[in-house]
Amino acid sequence: MNELSYIDITVIVVYLIGIIIYGISKSKRGSSEDYFLGGRTMTWPIVGIALFSANISSSTLVGLASDAYQTNINVYNYEWFAVVVLIFFAIFFLPFYLRSGVYTMPEFLERRYDKRSRYYFSFITVVGNILVDTAAGLYVGKIVLTLLFPSMDSTLILVILAVAAAAYTIPGGLNSVIQTEVIQAILLIIGSCLLTYFAFEQLGGGWSGMMAKLDTMLSAGEVNFGDRLAEGKYIPANSDEVFSLVRPDNDEFMPWWGLLTGVPLLGFYFWANNQFMVQRVLGAKDLNHGRWGALFAGLLKLPVIFIMVVPGVLALLLFSTLDITGLNYALTDGTICNNLSDCPNLTYPVLLFQLLPVGVLGLVVAGLMAAMMSSVSATFNSASTLVTMDFVKQLKPELTSKQLVRVGQITTVILVVLAISWVPFIESVSDSLWTYLQLVIAYTCPPAVSTFVLGLFWKRANGNGSIVSLLTGFSLAVLMILSQTFDWVPAVNELHFLAKATWLFVICVALHMIVSLTTKPQSEQQIKEYTYKREMFIEESKDLVGLPWYKNYRILSVILLIVTAVVVGFFW
């Protein structure tokens, strides 16, 4: 069931070798700005595609299909809400990031607050990049390659994947990463479209036929929802509920109120505060290209429901009771997966092996590998940037630009080893990869979002309030994780993770404000340069007069919001 033809293998090998050579050929390492920010020469199409490619990583691709199989299209709420967040980011935060000339998000916190906030946020971001983004990307690659080569040692597979991603990241820096991301994004989109096409072809009848078949199977009780019914969890009654983005209070994945509270927090952290994503926009040639690139990335997020989420729902119809023991895939505890309900993370690989013909399978598997390499190389580069610029450069300011590049390269090698070591833990903590990713972010992002938002929009916010709220938020997050692990406080454990994120954010905001009001304010210079003022909006309005509509980011933002409303409205 999981055998590759020589044609498929040839396609995959040619791609992997070609992308490494191409990445190395695009290297920029003449200075620290070249290496870590691509020389700040990126145009808006490159910025937008790079953002999309880094976001739609292999872990996201597999996670979307897995959770679509388990919870239907509800997972798409994270995708379309990114459009709203990116617009907010482009209007308010991006101008401050680019005008300040910073290399990292923690560096911006130092400009607004002090070094304490910078060091804390840099440390927690590096840890998050390794434990969440990089390790999850390697984990997905391990799943697929284990299916392809079941006799290979899993550690060897991880080493091969990490080395392949690092092969052009270490010598080439951000420019190599972004230039390869453009190629990988195109391949990823083509592969996803092909998979969706063959899934619909297998079902027959197009969209209406698929909806009718789903209704028939639901009414006959033929759809396998695993243990959800026995556990009293929400079960859709018909196809309209399966393809609805709004769920009732008892939905375990995302109740309706989560869209108003937790989802904006997670989205804002990921797109506006996370070095992993923002670094691509920091490399833009100017503010306009940065803004247009962010909006373009938002536009690219909208079709995700059709080419990446819907296939997971189609797997519910095609393979709900499929015996997948022939895939030769075992969980870390040694148990064998018998069907997709036991191992939802295998949804995407099963779709590949069951639906795609020879040659096309190799192309789409290469696309999946492209997504893995894209996300892993991006996190390697961003994490090494943080370590180099926020720690090494601060401790040894006498280092030259080229010496900093060398430090970044050595740091990347160390991070590769750490990421490989963490992968086995991911599978043991959560059956759903997407759930793992969201849980970690939900516990770590609220303090950071609080600090960034108050810092930009509240003049009285100061460094004392920032560091107290950051450390308190981190402590509370650790306590919640321990409580969930050892069942310390059942009432807290029973809260939905989006509710936990919301309450954590409220506590951090309150602490930040109380401490700031009872201690000395920041300097006038810091407040003047790093807080938003109404005068900025008025001044910018004058600059936009006379620009054609397709260059006016405000008009483009409104158009993008309208298009988003139409897409979301179709599935409301």
N, C-alpha and C positions, 0 to 999 in steps of 0.2 A: 504493500500500500504506500510505502514511502521510498520507493526506489527511484533514483534519478537516471535518466538516459545520459549517454555520452554527450548528446547535444546540450542538455541542461547543464551538465557539469562544465562543459566548455564555455557556455555563456557566463556562468558564475565566475570561473577562474579568469577569463578575459576581462570581465568587469573589474574584479578586485585588483588585478595587476594594473589595469589602465587607470583606475581612479587614484592609486598610490602614485604612479608616475606623473599624472596630471597635477595632483596636489603638490608634489615636490617642485614641479616646474613653476608654480605660482607663489613660491615662498618669498617672504619679505622679512629680512632680519638685520637690516643695516643699522637700525636703532631700536630702542625700546618702543617707540611709538609705532614703527613699522611692524614689529613683531607682535605686540599686544593689541594694537588697534588698526592694523592694516594700513597705517599711514594716514588714517582719516580721509580716505579718498573714495569711499563707497557711494555709488549712486542709488537712487531710490528703488529701482527694480531688484538690484542685488540685495539691498537691505531687507526688502519685503520677503523675497524668496528665502533668504537666509534665516529670517525669523520663523517663517513657516516650516522650513526644513528642520531647524533645530527643535521646534515644538512638536511637530508630528514625527517623533522619533520612533524607533522600533518598539520601545516600551509603550508608548501611546498607541501605536497601531495595533499591537497585540491586546493592550488593555481595553481599547475601545470595542474591539470585536468580542472580547471576553465578557465585558459588562453588558454589551448589547444583547448577547446570548442570554445572560442571566436576568437583566432588568429592562430589556427593550431599549427604545431610543432615548431614554431618560438621560443617559450619559452625555448626549449632545448638548445639554444645557451648559456644560463647561466650555464647549466649543463656541457656540454663538455668543455667549456672554463675554468672551474674549474680545469681540468687536467693540463692545461698549467700553471695556477697560482700555483698549488700545487708543480709542478716540480721546478718552479722558487723559491718558498718558501723553498723547501727542500735543494736546492743548496746554496742559498745565505743567507737567513735570519735565518733559524733554527739553524745553528751552533752558531750564536751569542746569540740567546735566551737561548740555553741549557748551553753553556759554562759560561754564566754570572750567572746562577743559580737563575734567577728572578722567582717570583711567578706570576707577572702580566705584561702585555704589557706596562701600564703606568710606572711601575718600570723600565723597559728598557729605556723608554724615559728620565727618570731622570739620568740614567747612562750615556746616550749619551749627554743630554742637561742639564736640571736642574729641580728643583722641580715644577716650574710653569707649564711646559708642562705635568708633571706627574699628577698634581692635575686636570688640565683642562681635559685631556684625560680620566682620571679615572671617573670623574663626567659625562662626555658626554657618556661614554660607559655604565655606570650603567643605565642612563636614557634610552639609546637605547635598552638595554637588556630588560628592563621592558616594554617600550612602543611598541617595535617591536616584539621581539622574544617571551617573556613570554605571553604577552597579546594576541598576534596572535594565539599562541598555545591553550590558554584557549578558545578563540573565536571559533576556529574550533571544539573543544570538545563540546562547547555549541551548535553549529549547529547540530551536530550528535545526542547528547542526547536530544535536543529539539524535533527532529524528532522521536526518540524512545519513549520519555515520554512527549508528548505535554502538559499534564496537570501539569507538574512540574514547579515550579517557576524558572525562568532563573538564578536568583541570587543564589538559592540553588544549581543549577547545577554547577555553577562556583566554589562555595565553595567546593563541593564534588570533582571536578576535581583537584583543587589546593591542597586540603588536601591529596588526594591520591598521587600526585606527591611529595609533601613535606614529606610524611610519612617516606620515607627512605632517602631522601636527607638531612634532618635536622640531624638525628642521625648518618648517615653513611658517608657523605662527598663525595668527588670525586670518591673514589673507588666504593662505592655503585652505584653511577650514571653510571660509565663506565661499571661495570659488568652487570647491568641491561640493558644497551644499547646494549650489545652484543646479549642478548636474544631477545630484542625488534626488532633489525635490522633483525634477522633471520625470525621472525614472520612477519615483515613488507614486506620483499621480497617475502615470500611464499604467503601472502595475495594478493600482487600486481600481482604476476604471475597468481594466480587463477582468479582474476578479468579480466585480459587480455584474458585468455583462454575462459572464459564464454562469453565475449564480441564478440570474433571472432566466437565462436560457434553459437551465436545468429544470426550473419550476414550470416554465411556459406560461403564456397568458399575460405577460407584462405586469404592470403595477396592479391593475384591477384584478387580474387573475390571481396574483399573489395574495391580495387582501381577502379575496373570496376563499381561497384555500386555507388561509390562516383562521378565518371565521369558522370554517367547517371543522378544522382540527381542534380548535378551542372548545367548540360546543360538544364535540365527541370525546373530549378529555384525552386527546392523543398527543398533546404537547407535554414533554417531560420538563417539569419545573423543579425537579430534584426534591429537596426537603422543604421547599418554601410553603407548600400547602399545609404540611404537618406542623410547621412552626408558626402557623397563623399569620404569615406575611402576606403582603398584597399580591394578588394574582389578577392579571387583566382578564376581563370577561369577553372582550371582542377585539377585532383588529384596530378599531379606532382608539382603544385604550392602549394597545401595544405601541401605536405610533403617536401617542400624546406626550407632550413634554411636561404637562402638569399632573402631579400625582397627589393623592390624599395624604392626610397626616400620618397614616401608619405605614407609608412606603419606607422600607428600610434603607433604600439607596439615596433618594432625594425627595423628601416631602416638599410641598409647594412653598412653605415658608423658607426653605433652604435657598431658594432662588433670590430671596430678598436680603438674606443675612450672610450665610457662610460662603456662598459661591462668589460674591463680589470680593470678599477678603482673599480667598485663595487666588482668584484671577488677578487681583491687583498686585499681590506679592509676586506672582510668577512673571507678569509682563512688565511691571514698573519698578520693582525693587531687586529682582534676581539678576545677579551679574551674568549668569548663564545666558539670559535673553538680552538684557539691556546692552551688553558689550557690542552686539551687532549694530545697534543704533549709534553707539558712541563712535563707531568707525565711519559714520556718514560724513560726506564732504561738507555739508552745511546743514542748518536747521531745516530748511525746506525739504531737502532730500531725506532727512531723518523722519520728518512728519509724513511725507508721501509714502515712504517705505513702511512705516507703521500701519498706515491706512491700507496699503496694498496687502500687507500680511493679514489684516482683518478680513479683507475681501476673499482671500484664499481660504480662510477658515470656513466660510459658509457652505461650500460644496462637500465638506467632510461628511455630512450626514448621509449623502447619497453614495459615496464611494468608500467609506470606512466604517460607518455605523450600521447602515442597512444590511451589509453582508453578514454581520453578527446576528441580526434578527432572522435573516434568511437561513442561517445555520440551524435555527430553532425548528424550521420546517423541514430542512433537508436531512439533518443528522441528529435529531433529538434523541433517538434510541440507537444510534450507530455504535457498534462494538469497535473500539479503537485499540484493543489490546495488540493488534498487529503493528501498531506504530512503535512498539518496543520502547516505550517511554515509561520510566518509573519515577515516582516522587522521591524526594531525598530520604524519606523514611523506609523506602524499599517497596512500598505498595504500588501496584500496577493500576493505571487508569483504564477503566472498562468502558466509560462513555464520557461525553462532554460535561454532563452534570457533575461528575466526579472531578474532572480536570478542566474547568472552563478556560484556563490560560492556553489550552491547546486549540481553541476554536479557530483562530486564524490559520495556524499550520494545517489543521484538518481541511479547512476550506481550500487551501492551496493544493494539497495532495489529492483531494477527491475530485476537484472540478477542472483543473487546468491541464491542457494537452502538452505534449512534449514540445520543448522550445519555449513556449509561453511560461511554463512552470519555472524554467531556469531564469527567465527574464524577471518574473515577479519575486522569486527568491533573492535574486540579485538586488531588486528594489528594497526588499526587507533588510538585506545586509547593508544596503546603502543607508537606510534609515538608522540602523544601529551604529554604523561608523560615523554618520553625521552627528548624532547626539553624543556619542562617546568622545569624539574628537573635540566637539564644542565644549564639553564639560572639562576635559583635560586642559584646554586652553584657558578657559575662564578661571578655573581653580588655580592654575599656575600663575595667572595674572594677579590674583588676590594675594597669594603667598609672597610673590616677588615684590609687588608694589606696596602692599599694606604692612608687610612684616620685614622682609629682608632689606628693602630700601630704607625703611625707617631706622633699622638697627645699624646699617652701614651706608650712610648717605654719600660716602666718597666713591662708591662703585660707579663705573662708567656705564654708558648706555649699552655697550656691547657686553659688558660683564653681567648686566641685568638680564640680557637675553640668554646668556649661558645659564644663569640661575633658574630662569623659567624653564629651560630645557631639562635641567636636572630634576627640577620639581615635578615635571610631567612624568618622568620615569618613576619617581617614588609614588605618585598618585595612581599610576597604572597598577602597581603591586597592591596598593591598599584596596582599590576597587575590585580586583580579582578576589581578594581575600574575603570581601564582604558578600559576594554573590550568594554563597550557600545559605546565608541567613534569610534572604528575602523569601525563598520558597517556604521556609519553616514558619514565617509569621503571618502569612495570609494566603488564602486560596486564590484570591483575585489580585492580580498585579496592580490593576487600577486602584483598588481599595487601598493597597499598601502605599501607593504614591500619594493619594489624597489624604490618608490618615497622617502621614509624616508631615506633609505641608500644613494640614489643619492645626497641628500642635505647635508648629514652629513659626508660622507666618504672622499671627495676630500682633505680637509685640513689635515686629518690624514695620508692619503697615501703620500701626499707631504712631510710631516715631516719625516716619516719613510724612504722613498726612498732617499731623500737628505741626511738624517743622516747617512745612511749606505754607500752611494756611493760618497759623496762629503765631503772632509775633512774640507772645510771652513764653512760648515753649523754650526750655533751656536744657543744657547738658545734664544737669542733675536729674531732671524729670525723665530725660531720655534713658539714661543708664539704669535708673531705678526701675522703670517700667520694662526695659529689656530683660534685666536680670530676674525680676519677679515673674515676668511672663515665661521665661525659660524654666524657672523653678516649678511653676505651676504645671507646665507642660510635662516635665519629668514626673511629677507626682501623679498626673492623670495617666501617663503610660504605665507607671508602676502599679497604680490602683487597678487598671484594667488587667494587668498581668497577674497580680496576686489577689484580686477581688477585695481590695481594702474598703472602698466606699461604693456599695452597690448603686446608690442613687445617682452618683456621678457616672458610673460605668454604663448605666442604662440610657444616658443622654446620647442623642445622635451626634456624630462627630462634627457636623456642621453647627449644632447648637453649642458644643464645647468651644469651637473656634470663635463663635459670636460672643459668648460670655467672657472668654479670655481677652478678646479685643476690648470689650467694655471695661473690664478691670484695668487693663493697661492704659487706656485713655484716661480713666479717672485718676489713676496713680500719677501719670505723667502731668496732668493738670494741677493736682494738689501739690506735688513736690515743686513744680515750676513756680506756682504762685507764692510759695513760702520760701523761695530762695532767690538769689540774685539773677536778674535777666541777662541774656546774652548781650554782646557788644552791639552798638548801633550799626557798625559796619556789617556784622553778620546778618542782622535783621534786614538791613537795606538790600543786601545782595542775594539773600537766599529765602526770602518770603514773597509770596505772590501779592501784588497790589493792583487795584483797579486801574491805575494809570497805565499799567502794562497793556491791558486789554485795549484801552483807548489809543495808545500809541501804535499798537500793532494794527488796529483797524485802519489807521491812516496809511500804513505801508501796503495794505491789501487793496486799496482803492486803485482801480485801473487794471488790475491783474485779470487775465482771462479766467473763466470759471474753473477750468481744469488745472489751474495752478493755485487756486485759492483753497487752502486746506479746510476752511470752515464750510464752504459749499460742498466739497468732497465728503466731509464728515457727515453732513446732513443726508446726502445721497446714499452713503453707506448705511446709515441708520434706517433709512426707508427700505432699502433692499433687505436688510436684516429683519425688519419687521414683517416683510412679506414672507420670507422663508420661514420664520418662526411661527407666524400666523397660520401657515399651512398645516403645521403640526401641533397647534395649540389644543 
